Amino acid sequence: MCLQLLNLTKLIFRRKIIKEQHFHRCTIVGIICLYPSQNPQIMPRKLFPTPADCEAAFYDALERADLKLMMTVWADEPAIVCIHPQGPRLAGMMAIRESFTELFSHGPNGTVHVSELRNQVSQTLAVHNVYETFQVKNDPATNSIPPVLATNIYLLTPNGWRMTLHHASVSPRGTVAEEQGVSRILH
């Protein structure tokens, strides 16, 4: 589709095409389009144009137990970190991949509802703090599982927004707005 957009607009707009590691990128009047390189050896990575898109893909991968999508979400940086509830600090792509491989080994088995997003966003860094509520398929007992507090940090890379940190911990009871009887609207 981006290639079609390029073909339609190349006669109208001055274009700049640069070759990147995984993609050819064309910038047309402030719109960035990425399309796969013609080199079959290079695997294209999904572009996440906003931190919210990256976060949505993270939780989609978590629900579907999709390791390939999960690893696409993470930045290709040595300093990435993942901390699961009551788990150790996992640093680096290999440790994070191994963790999610084990987590996904039984396939998709539930849903996660993300709520109460609090975020801070700059031009190249975004910090999201959310509540994650898990529901295991066909298990009504999971209604008694407390929500998980998660902080997700995203970095703007040459290939779009990527996760650099996911830190999750079990929240104490009474911390979710609904449990406190507090409105989510601040003003």
C-alpha positions in Angstrom: 0.0 0.0 0.0 2.8 2.4 0.8 4.5 1.5 -2.4 1.2 2.4 -4.2 1.1 5.7 -2.3 4.7 6.3 -3.5 3.8 5.6 -7.1 0.8 8.0 -6.9 2.6 10.8 -5.3 6.1 10.7 -6.8 5.0 12.8 -9.7 3.4 15.4 -7.5 5.8 15.7 -4.6 9.6 15.9 -4.3 10.6 12.6 -2.7 13.5 11.4 -0.8 14.2 7.7 -0.6 16.8 6.3 1.7 17.8 2.7 2.3 17.7 1.5 5.9 18.6 -1.8 7.5 15.2 -3.5 7.0 13.2 -1.1 4.9 13.3 1.5 2.2 11.8 4.6 3.7 10.2 7.4 1.7 9.3 10.7 3.2 6.6 12.6 1.4 5.4 15.9 2.9 6.0 14.7 6.4 4.4 11.2 5.9 6.8 8.3 6.4 6.0 5.1 4.5 8.0 2.0 5.1 7.9 -0.9 2.7 9.9 -4.1 2.7 13.3 -4.2 1.2 13.7 -6.1 -2.1 16.4 -8.2 -0.3 14.7 -11.5 0.8 17.4 -12.0 3.4 16.1 -9.1 5.4 13.0 -9.6 7.5 10.8 -6.5 7.6 9.7 -5.3 11.1 6.3 -3.9 11.8 6.3 -0.1 12.1 4.6 1.3 15.2 4.0 5.0 14.4 2.9 5.9 18.0 3.7 4.5 21.5 0.0 3.5 21.7 0.3 1.4 18.6 3.3 -0.4 20.1 1.5 -1.0 23.3 -1.6 -2.3 21.6 0.7 -4.8 19.7 2.3 -5.8 23.0 -1.0 -6.7 24.6 -2.3 -8.3 21.4 0.8 -10.6 21.3 0.3 -11.3 25.0 -3.3 -12.4 24.5 -2.6 -14.5 21.4 0.7 -15.9 22.7 2.4 -14.7 19.5 6.1 -14.8 20.1 7.0 -13.3 16.7 4.8 -10.2 17.3 6.0 -9.9 20.9 9.6 -9.8 19.9 8.8 -7.2 17.1 7.5 -4.9 19.8 10.9 -4.8 21.6 13.7 -2.4 20.7 16.8 -4.0 19.3 18.9 -2.5 22.2 21.1 -4.2 24.7 19.6 -2.3 27.6 16.0 -3.5 27.2 14.4 -4.9 30.4 11.4 -7.0 31.3 10.2 -7.7 34.9 7.2 -10.0 35.2 5.2 -9.9 38.5 7.3 -11.3 41.3 10.0 -12.3 38.8 13.6 -11.4 38.2 14.9 -8.6 36.0 15.4 -10.0 32.5 17.9 -7.9 30.5 18.5 -8.2 26.8 16.7 -9.7 23.9 17.7 -13.3 24.5 16.5 -13.3 28.1 13.2 -11.7 27.2 12.7 -14.1 24.3 13.3 -17.1 26.5 10.8 -15.8 29.1 8.0 -15.2 26.6 8.8 -18.5 24.9 8.1 -20.2 28.2 5.1 -18.0 29.0 3.6 -18.8 25.6 4.4 -22.5 25.5 0.8 -23.5 26.5 -0.7 -21.2 23.8 -3.3 -18.5 24.3 -5.3 -19.0 27.4 -7.0 -15.7 28.3 -7.5 -12.1 27.8 -6.0 -9.0 29.3 -7.9 -5.7 29.9 -5.7 -2.6 30.1 -7.1 0.4 32.0 -6.3 3.6 33.6 -3.5 4.7 31.3 -1.3 7.5 32.7 1.3 8.6 30.3 4.1 11.0 29.7 5.3 11.5 26.2 8.2 13.5 24.7 9.5 13.5 21.2 11.5 10.3 21.6 10.4 8.7 24.8 7.1 7.7 26.2 6.2 6.3 29.7 2.9 4.5 30.2 1.5 3.3 33.5 -1.5 1.0 33.3 -3.5 -1.6 35.2 -3.6 -5.0 33.6 -6.6 -7.3 34.5 -6.2 -10.9 33.4 -9.1 -13.3 32.8 -8.1 -17.0 32.1 -10.4 -18.7 29.7 -13.1 -20.9 31.3 -11.9 -20.0 34.8 -14.2 -17.8 36.8 -11.8 -18.0 39.8 -9.6 -15.5 37.9 -12.0 -12.8 38.9 -10.3 -12.8 42.3 -6.8 -12.2 40.9 -5.8 -8.6 41.7 -4.9 -6.4 38.8 -1.3 -5.9 37.8 0.4 -2.5 37.8 2.6 -2.2 34.7 5.0 0.5 33.5 5.9 0.4 29.8 8.6 2.6 28.4 8.8 3.2 24.6 11.7 4.7 22.6 11.4 6.2 19.1 13.8 4.4 16.9 14.6 4.8 13.2 12.0 1.9 12.7 9.2 3.5 14.8 8.3 3.2 18.5 9.7 0.2 20.4 9.4 -1.0 23.9 12.5 -0.7 26.1 11.0 -1.7 29.5 8.0 -3.6 30.8 7.8 -3.7 34.6 4.8 -5.5 36.1 3.9 -6.1 39.7 0.8 -7.3 41.5 -1.2 -4.3 42.8 -2.5 -4.3 46.3 -6.3 -4.5 46.6 -8.2 -1.2 46.6 -5.8 0.6 44.2 -7.9 0.5 41.1 -10.2 3.5 40.7 -13.3 1.3 40.6 -12.3 -0.3 43.9 -11.8 3.1 45.5 -15.0 4.5 44.2 -13.0 7.3 42.5 -13.9 8.8 39.2 -11.3 8.4 36.4 -12.0 12.0 35.2 -9.7 14.4 37.0 -11.5 17.6 36.1 
